[in-house]
Amino acid sequence: MRTNGLVIRGWDITGSLDIYANDVTVIDTKITSDNWWGINLRPGYHGLRVLHSTVTAVPGKGPDNGGVDYAVSNMGGSSVEVGWCDVSVFGDALSMGQGDLHDNYVHDIVPFVNQGGEWQHTDAVISGGGNTGQLIVRHNTLLNPTGLKQGASGSIGLFADTGVVRNVTVDHNWIAGGAYALYGGDKGATGIKVTDNIFSTQYHPASGGYGTVAHWNAGGTGNVWRNNRMSDGRTIQPEPSP
């Protein structure tokens, strides 16, 4: 797709959107993907908005040994907005270093063995670090029911895979599942604000199979952990990164 300013409204798409354009809006649309992603913004482009839409896939039909990897992927260098969307099936559902992810329902992630012959790691939201902008994750329901022996990673995975994790807000979400429900950015992470979230016990007593939070950099500049609790009312105090 190469049309700047295009509005895609009310479509029912079998396949995916690969966007080489600026200021594209996808609204009130259903995408059933058999590609690596449902919607992908290519490097050098900006302004993507995905609103009030359903992004899903057919298990066993994707290109990664039958699996599908990313519901919405941001390869660009600016923010992508994803709001009020229903997202399911994809291994790493919402994948981006900068964006505004709000009021979404991510659920029913489907595990699969990837082309490398390993269980694909699964996350409802994933960021690989190295971002220059801000990532906001607010008022979402993020569920990762994947089993621990089937590649479960996090409900929110802030990983320093490609650089330092910085400037992430995680606020007022309902979070459940994964190996740890939240991976907090690790050493060097700064500007990470985790506030007023509820970590549900619906899959595991500690929300994640191994625990609630991992790799939290308590001493990082601008890092805030405040008023986060389990669904049964227990307060949560993360262990700092080793």
QUICORVEN-V866555 format. One record per backbone hydrogen bond with DSSP energy under -0.5 kcal/mol. NH is the residue of the N-H (numbers start at 1). CO is the residue of the C=O. If there is no record, write none. Layout:
NH:CO, NH:CO
//
This chain:
4:2, 5:22, 6:3, 8:6, 8:25, 9:7, 10:27, 13:30, 15:13, 15:32, 17:38, 18:16, 19:17, 19:40, 20:1, 20:18, 23:46, 25:6, 26:49, 27:8, 27:25, 28:51, 30:11, 31:54, 32:13, 33:31, 33:56, 38:70, 38:71, 39:71, 40:17, 41:73, 42:19, 42:40, 45:42, 47:79, 49:24, 50:81, 51:26, 52:83, 54:29, 55:86, 56:31, 56:54, 58:33, 59:57, 60:66, 61:58, 62:66, 64:67, 65:63, 66:62, 67:64, 69:36, 70:36, 71:92, 71:93, 72:93, 73:39, 74:95, 75:41, 75:73, 80:98, 81:48, 82:80, 82:100, 83:50, 84:102, 86:53, 87:85, 87:105, 88:55, 89:107, 89:108, 90:88, 91:68, 92:69, 93:91, 93:123, 94:124, 95:72, 95:93, 96:94, 96:126, 99:134, 100:80, 101:136, 102:82, 102:100, 103:138, 105:85, 106:104, 106:141, 107:87, 107:105, 110:89, 111:109, 114:112, 114:118, 117:114, 120:112, 122:151, 123:91, 124:154, 125:155, 126:94, 127:157, 130:164, 135:167, 136:99, 136:134, 137:169, 138:101, 138:136, 139:171, 141:104, 142:140, 142:174, 143:106, 143:141, 144:176, 150:147, 151:148, 152:147, 153:122, 154:122, 155:177, 155:181, 156:181, 157:125, 158:156, 158:183, 159:127, 159:157, 161:159, 162:128, 163:128, 167:190, 168:191, 169:135, 170:168, 170:193, 171:137, 171:169, 172:195, 174:140, 175:173, 175:198, 176:142, 177:207, 178:144, 179:153, 180:153, 181:211, 182:212, 183:156, 184:182, 184:214, 185:158, 186:215, 189:186, 190:165, 191:221, 193:168, 193:191, 194:192, 194:224, 195:170, 195:193, 196:226, 198:173, 199:197, 199:229, 200:175, 200:198, 206:208, 207:204, 208:206, 209:178, 210:179, 211:179, 214:182, 216:239, 217:215, 218:216, 220:217, 223:220, 224:192, 226:194, 229:197, 230:234, 231:199, 233:230, 236:228, 241:216
//
